[in-house]
Structure formats: structure tokens, C-alpha cells
Amino acid sequence: MERGGFGGAGRHDEEAPAMRPAPQQRYRTVESHDRAVVQMAPMEFGSSADASASAGPRYIKPGTNLRTDARMHMASSNGRSFNGSQGDSKLELFGFDSLVNILGLKRMVGEQAQASASTRDGENAGIAIGYPKETETKLDTMMGVFVPCLQNILGIIYYIRFTWIVGMGGVWQSLVLVAFCGSCTFLTTISLSAIATNGAMKGGGPYYLIGRALGPEVGVSIGLCFFLGNAVAGAMYVLGAVETFLDAVPSAELFQESVTVVTNTFVNGTAAGNATTISTPNLHDLQVYGIIVTILLCFIVFGGVKIINKVAPAFLISVLFSILCIYIGVFIAPRPNASKWITGLSITTLKDNWSSDYQRTNNAGVPDPNGSIYWDFNALLGLYFPAVTGIMAGSNRSASLKDTQRSIPTGTLHATISTTMMYLLSVFLFGALSTREGLLTDRLLCAAVAWPSPAVVYAGIILSTLGAALQSLTGAPRLLAAIANDDILPVLNYFKAYEGSEPHVATLFTSFICISCVIIGNLDVITPTITMFFLLCYAGVNLSCFLLDLLDAPSWRPRWKLHHWSLSLIGALLCIVIMFMISWTFTVVSLALASLIYYYVSLKGKAGDWGDGFKSAYFQLALRSLRSMGANQVHPKNWYPIPLIFCRPWGKLPEDVPCHPKLADFANCMKKKGRGMSIFVSIIDGDYHESAEDAKTACRQLSAYIDYRRCEGVAEIIVAPSTSIGFRSIVQTMGLGNLKPNIVVMRYPEIWRRENLTQIPSTFVSIINDCITANKAVVIVKGLDEWPNEYQRQYGTIDLYWIVRDGGLMLLLSQLLLTKESFESCKIQVFCIAEEDTEAEELKADVKKFLYDLRMQADVIVVTVKSWEADPDRSGGSKKDDPEVYRSAQSRIRTYISQLNEAAERERRPLMEGGKQVVVDEQKVEKFLYTMLKLNATILRHSRMAVVVLVSLPPPPLNHLAYCYMEYMDLLVENIPRILIVRGYRRDVVTLFT
């Protein structure tokens, strides 16, 4: 075969003296004005401009579906292979566009590819095509993760509350406190690193991680709580900056308040009860200045994240310098003019401050025996924990990072470990530096000992708190915008922010929340609220990693290896324990808020399938349950009907109605309290390769229709040459293990005589025979158009004509009908059909005893029918007084048989029907007609007013005419408006035993 046959430039002229070598290929350079270049066509060297233009790139409109049929690629490539052009790549032999054609890979093409980010609904797609966006400057590990985390962790709590915590809890409990909280954040960081390195990460930080791991409901509920925590944290930082400013510049106070404190500190066993007057900022000063500072910060945030990134290093340098000045001052203390409480580093002071001294304080945190707040370890835990909550600051900027899978683990872990070590060291230093009275009364003790002047620490505190506030006011709106952009809650559409734009509306909303919390003005009241929201988020991150690690799905391949599901579980439990230790009230309120959001999202939110861990857990649980069930038969006590609903086997429905509406209502009637599964099946006649896309479309329509009819089930569409062949495939392969369908439900073909005299009977009989061979029960519904829905209450009886042993399926169906509101007012009657010589009373007693043991209430009636053999006049043909319907059926059968015989004689072949050889037994035909006539007469005599009638289905006789069987069935259901024809299978579905 010549190369031209594969899309090359080979010639097909056999007389050519030699085949010229295929020219080298190069690709047209991507110009700056180009839109999304999808296919870069090869050009021959020396080709003209027109030729190069004709072989130019193929533009695809953004959002165009790139999935095409493989055969189209093959046909197109083969179709162009004989035109002598070099326009097609040989890789098209594989049936797909090559990677070069789709991406323009840099190493193959030599040009920089521009691939747009994946769209929201296309996360599972490998490639998203669109306009190339202007890429903003991405952040590295230092500026994108480490600096924001360090700036949030080294905040207001360390400067103005940490010495007070050491004084109240003592050195050893402060060490326990720092280690306890540090362990929580460390384990959370490990879980965060594992999830962040399991794939590409978009904006939203922990919300994105939790939502993709635990589902949209959990993600949105925890994400909104985390947003509130960040917004309230901004208020905490603003209040800290204002409080420090007013302490440093008392003349700036608009209001003045003096507090008289009676200390209750014991030194060497004696109480130092001297009254001391301490000035604290007035609440109104904190409110006024706090609102002003928040508004100014909002203007800065509106300038964008680029401005904040430029000033962040200056803020951090001042913070680190102020901490260095504090450490220098600690080691050279006491200095001249130092406070009387500062002893310098002393073992004696460390021993005196080793134990705790919990006592009451006023709202300003000043010790007061008559104060309204009593402090213990749990209260200190709630006050201190916000000092370690900055570990999510880097992940909040995930959309702005160059490499999230490298930056988030490295930057967050280094920030967590370094700050925890610094806090542990500070506990020893502050505990050995000052007396307990100084630790408790001097809120800015770290500034008093700083070298060379307290002004350095004041500046560091203000800059650090303002920097942390900027980080909170920057991260919180982006988190809210990320939640809104996922389009889960329509109510959040106002906060959407398109890629490349700032979330201005979300920033305004965050500022409003921040100002509302600033008005409270009490730092000690705000911090427990922040703690709960952050702990809830940390617990969600740990639970996400725990679930993903425990399930170990094939897609779970994190690059971060220092993790284990046990560590994530311990981290989650630790977060929950800390929440309850801090405050039961705040914990219950935060959990209730998250639960309300979860419930609201479940009701009002749009469905979002993100491949979350719960779906994986359900899948693995289903697999494990399926394996545990094995292939053995299910015990009758555990038997559930799994109906296979045959949607449209005969007749036509409107194009937009893929299933008869009443079939869904009937399927619901076969379930007890909604438990069970239905499989809705439809068959498309045709070739699979030609109708595969039509089948997928029909399956989506059928699934949507099932959901619209509020029926729990799944949809399946089969493409087959005929309905009989398609159903035979279904009945053999549908289902797994013991979860295969056990009942086939279909509509009775009432239209067969006017639509198709031969195809429908043969298909109907074929389906019934296939069900009997596959050991499937059969329920045929006649009068489906009149089947009541859930709002149409029925009054009357449900009559069962029990003819043969069916494993109790007919009895079970009647009981299931009674569980529905439509039939709950009905009463069951069981008619036992017996021959005349049967002991009627004995049979009635046996059936009553059987129903009693089955816990079923029903009236039992024995009806005797004369058999065909017992009637001597039957051998002579039909009587003159036979009903017209009976004589008409006889006449149609004789006519049909005579037509078949004539065709067989004319073609000199055996008697055939539907391609199969059949045998006509006129005596058997008469017997079936007579039996159906008598059974129909009995039903009309006893159950003309019944709500629904259930009768046993006679199996089609072997090698019998399908047309004759349809005539028998028509005679059975004649003039009965609503009837279920039931055939069980070779096993019991009810049991007498408990």
C-alpha cells in the first residue's frame, strides 16, 4: 500500500518511476491576533501564501463540543487521502485528533500553547477550548502562601493577648494550650496538603477542596461558615489595631474611661490586693475608629489583590522586626525605667508563673473579683485559637498561585511549624519575664519590654493587624465569589465575579459584616465566634481527606505522601473536641447554622456532580453489599420487587413522552414506602452503530421523565434489530448478582388487532416465553390509562383469582397496593378457582389458615368451574347459546389458520408463523377458548365492581400459534376495565415464619 493511502502525499500512478519522499512538515506560527487555535495544519516548505492560508488553523467557537464519532474521523481522513494533499496527520488513523492538533504542544511545535482553563461543568473534560485570556501574574510559594499565612498567624492575639493568656493559664497550661492547638492545625495542614496535591485546584480554597470531596451541599454549608469566619476575623484585626493605637496615643481618645481593679494575685502565699487604676479604651472609641479603619481598608481592597501583594512584604518585615525587638528586649530586661512587674528572665518568676491562676475579669479582660466573666482552660482555648487560624490564608488564594500542588503544602506547613515553635518559645520567655500581676494587667507588656522603644511594637502591631485585616477582607470575598460562581445557590448569583475581575459586590457584603462586628467592640466576644467557624472548616478538611484516603479511589493519587487516614480522623476529632471544649452554645449554634445551610442547599440548590467522596463511598458500599449478597437466592423475608418496566413495546406515544405516564404510577405501587428500584427499559429498532447517539439522547429523556414522575428508578435504552431480540438480551444481562430485575411489567397490547396482526402477537408471546425461561415473574397491566394516581382515592375491593401456585406474588402485590393512599381504603377478596369435584370448604379453610399465617387479611371465596373435559357437549363444537365474542374468536382463528395452511401448501413448506414451525391442535384451541370464556364469565359475575382484578397468567403453549394465544388473552380480559395478569416464578416471595 502506498503512503498516499494513509493521508500522505504519495501518488497513485503505478507508472510513476519513483516515489518522491514525503516533504518535511512544519506548523504555522501562532499569531498574536489568533483566537483559540485548535488544529494546526502542516504545510509544505516552499508552498505559496494561498496554500499556507488554506492549510491554516481551524477555529472553533468557544464552548463547541469537540467529541465526534470516531468513524467520521476515519472517513474524513480516508476520504482526503487520495487527493494528493499533505493536509492530514497520520495520527488521525487512531480516530481522534492528535495532541499536536488539539494543543499545539510546545515541545513538538516549538510555540507556546495557549490552553484555557476548564469550564465549570467541564471539569471532567480533558481540554477546554475558548478565547485565550490575559494571564495575570501568578504568585510563588513565598508570596502566595507563606507570607499570607505568617501574616494571619502572627496577629493581634500574640501582641495584646498572649502575655495575658500566659498569666491566666500559667506556663504549663499555656504550653498545653499551644501544643493542643498546634497539633490541630498541623494535622489539618497535612490533610489540606494531601487534597491540594491530588490535582489541579481552582479558586475557593478550602471550599473547593471540601466541596469536591464531600459534595456541594457540605461544601457550600462549610464554605459559607468559613466565609463568615474570615469576615468576622477582619473585625477582630481591626479592633486590635484600634485598641493598640488608642493605648499608644491616649490623646486620640474621644471618650475616656477609668477602671478600678482589685487584683487577686497571690505571691508567695500572700494576696497582693492593692487597688490599681487602669485606663482602657472606651467602647465608643473602638466603634468609631473601627468603622473608619474598615472603610479605608475596603477602598484598598477595591484596588485589587495586586496592590495588597505589593504592600504585604512591607507589613511582614515590620512584624518580624517588631518580634525581633521584643526578643531583644526580653533578653536585656530589666532596663532602666522598666515597670515594677518586669523581673527579667528569672527561674523564680518562671516557677511562680508555672501554675494557673484563673479568676474573674470585666469585659475589658482586667481582673476583677466582681467581674462577669470567669476564665478557665476552655475559655482560654476559645480566646487563643484564632491566633493559629491563618493556615488557610494561602489556600484561599489558590486561583492566584503558580503551582498549587507545590506551594500550598510547602508554604502552609512551614508557616505552621515556625509559628508554633515561636509560640512555645514565647510561653517560656513571658513566663520568666514578668510577675503574674504584670501579665494580667498590662495588656501591652510585649511593647513595654521591646527594644529600643515601645513605639516599634506599636507600629508592628498596627501594621500586622492591618495586614491581617487586608488578607481577610481579600480572601473572604473571593471565597464567596467562588461559591457563587459554582452556581449551586441561585440566591448567591449577585456575588459572582468573572475570571480576571474583582468581586466588588462580595467585598461590599464582607465589609458590611465586618463593620457590624466592629460595632460590638469586644474582642473577647468576637474570637470564640471566629474559632467555631474555623474549626468547622478544619474538621471538614480533615473529614474530606479521611474519606478520600479511606476509600482510596483510583483517582486518589496525592503527591503529598506524609498522610494517613488515621491522622485525618484524629485531626477531625480534635477539631470537634476543641469546639465543644470552648463552648457548647457556640458549637450548637455553628452546627445548627451549617445544618440549615445544608438543608437549604439540598432543597433549593442546583445539582452538581463533582465526583465527591460520598458518591465514591456509596459506590463502594454498593459493591461490598453486592458481593456480600453473593449469587444465592434471597430469602423470602428479604425479597424486594425489582420491576423491569417495559416502557413502549406497542403503540405510539407523543415524541416528548418516552414512557406511558401511568407506568411510573404503577411502578410506585409495587414498592413499600418507596423502598426498591425500578428499571425503565425501552428498545430502539435499528443498528447500534447508527443509533447509538439516539439511544443516549433517549436515555437522558427517559431519566428526566422518571424524575419528573417522582419514581425512583434508572433508565436503560437498548438498540436491537427487533423488540424480541432486544428483550432477550435485556432479560439475560440486565442487573448484577441478586440485584437483577425479578418482575417484568408491561402494558397489555390492546391495539394489536388494529395495528399489526402478526408482529405484536409473536413479540408478546416471545417476551412471555423469555421471562419464563429466565425465571422472571410477569405482570401485564390492562386498563393502564385508567390507573389511579396518588391523589385518586379508590373504594371497593381488590379481587384475586388464585388459580395456580405462584410463590405468593399475587398476594404480595395486593398487600403492596394497600400500602398506597389510593388503595388503602380497599378490601382484598381471594377467589380460589377449583373444579366441581373439589372439596370447597376444605380448600377454603386451608387458604384462610395460609393467609392468617402470612399476616394477610382477606375474604376467601371458592368458585367451582366445570372443566372442558367434564362438558360432553364441547366435543361437538360450540353451542348455539355461546356468546358472540366466543364465536367471533373461533371464526377469526379458523380464518387465520386456513390462511397459514394455504401459504404453506403454496410454498410447499411446513406450517410456519414468525419464522418458526408451529403445530395446530384444534382440540387444544377449543379447550383454551372454553377455559378463558368461563374464567371471564366468573370474573364478570363476581368482580364487575372491583377496583382492580388480579388473575393468573396462563403460559403460552409450546409450538402454538401466537395469534391464537392473543385471542385467548383477549377473551380473558373482555369487558374488564382494570386487570393485572400475573405469573410468578419458581420460588416463594412470602414466608410463614418470622
Helices and strands as residue ranges (DSSP letters): G 3-6, E 26-27, E 37-39, E 42-43, H 49-54, E 58-59, H 70-80, G 90-94, H 99-103, H 106-109, H 141-141, I 142-146, H 147-153, H 156-160, H 162-196, H 206-214, H 216-248, G 250-252, E 258-262, E 265-267, E 270-272, E 275-279, H 283-302, H 305-332, H 347-352, E 360-361, E 373-374, H 377-384, G 385-392, G 395-400, H 404-433, H 436-441, H 445-448, H 454-485, G 490-495, H 504-520, H 523-551, H 565-582, H 584-604, H 613-629, G 636-638, E 643-646, H 661-669, E 678-685, H 688-708, E 713-720, H 723-733, G 737-739, E 743-747, H 752-755, H 759-773, E 777-782, G 784-786, E 797-802, H 809-818, E 827-835, H 840-853, E 859-865, G 872-876, H 884-907, E 912-913, E 916-917, H 922-943, E 948-952, H 962-973, E 979-983
